[in-house]
Amino acid sequence: MLIALRDYLSSQGISSLAELSQRFNVSPDAMRGMLSHWMRKGRLVQEQSGCSKGCVSCSPEQLEMYRWLETGADAIPLCQLD
């Protein structure tokens, strides 16, 4: 499922936790675990998002956004610690 998630995120660019959980039919917590795999590899980042409307009708999962990083300029460089 990690490869399917990678392919989907790569094609979409940015997706919410709610969208991903629904698409892959898993709980938000299970999806966070899968997303953390790609975040550790430096291929995915969690975007800062917030609703400015103040109506509090959005679930937190709808506001939790993730952006896929393509290789190259967008990639996060990782440093080796000695």
C-alpha positions as CSV (number, residue, x, y, z in Angstrom):
1,M,0.0,0.0,0.0
2,L,3.0,2.3,0.5
3,I,3.7,2.2,-3.2
4,A,0.1,2.9,-4.1
5,L,0.2,5.9,-1.7
6,R,3.4,7.1,-3.2
7,D,2.0,6.9,-6.7
8,Y,-1.2,8.7,-5.7
9,L,0.6,11.5,-3.9
10,S,3.0,11.9,-6.7
11,S,0.1,12.4,-9.2
12,Q,-1.9,14.7,-6.9
13,G,0.8,16.8,-5.5
14,I,-1.1,17.8,-2.3
15,S,-3.8,16.0,-0.4
16,S,-5.6,16.1,2.9
17,L,-5.5,13.4,5.5
18,A,-9.2,13.0,5.2
19,E,-9.0,12.5,1.4
20,L,-6.2,10.0,1.7
21,S,-7.9,8.0,4.5
22,Q,-11.1,7.8,2.4
23,R,-9.2,7.0,-0.8
24,F,-7.3,4.1,0.8
25,N,-10.1,3.1,3.2
26,V,-8.0,3.3,6.4
27,S,-8.3,5.3,9.6
28,P,-6.6,8.7,9.8
29,D,-4.2,7.2,12.4
30,A,-3.2,4.3,10.1
31,M,-2.7,6.8,7.3
32,R,-0.5,9.0,9.4
33,G,1.7,6.0,10.0
34,M,2.0,5.4,6.2
35,L,2.7,9.1,5.6
36,S,5.4,9.1,8.2
37,H,7.3,6.5,6.1
38,W,7.5,8.9,3.2
39,M,8.2,11.9,5.5
40,R,11.2,10.1,7.0
41,K,12.5,9.5,3.5
42,G,12.3,13.2,2.7
43,R,9.7,12.7,0.0
44,L,6.7,14.2,1.8
45,V,6.0,17.2,4.0
46,Q,3.1,18.3,6.1
47,E,1.9,21.7,5.0
48,Q,0.8,24.3,7.5
49,S,-2.8,25.0,6.8
50,G,-5.6,26.7,8.6
51,C,-9.1,27.8,8.0
52,S,-9.6,31.5,8.2
53,K,-13.4,31.4,8.3
54,G,-13.6,30.6,12.0
55,C,-16.7,28.5,11.7
56,V,-15.0,25.4,13.2
57,S,-17.1,23.1,11.0
58,C,-14.1,21.5,9.3
59,S,-12.6,18.4,10.8
60,P,-8.9,18.4,11.7
61,E,-8.3,15.7,9.1
62,Q,-9.6,18.0,6.4
63,L,-7.1,20.7,7.4
64,E,-4.1,18.3,7.7
65,M,-2.4,18.6,4.3
66,Y,0.5,16.7,2.8
67,R,2.6,17.7,-0.2
68,W,4.7,15.3,-2.2
69,L,8.2,16.5,-3.1
70,E,9.6,15.6,-6.4
71,T,13.3,14.8,-6.6
72,G,15.5,17.8,-7.5
73,A,15.0,21.4,-6.3
74,D,12.0,20.6,-4.1
75,A,13.7,17.7,-2.2
76,I,14.8,18.3,1.3
77,P,18.5,17.7,1.7
78,L,19.4,15.3,4.4
79,C,22.7,15.7,6.3
80,Q,24.7,12.8,7.7
81,L,25.5,13.1,11.3
82,D,28.9,11.9,12.5
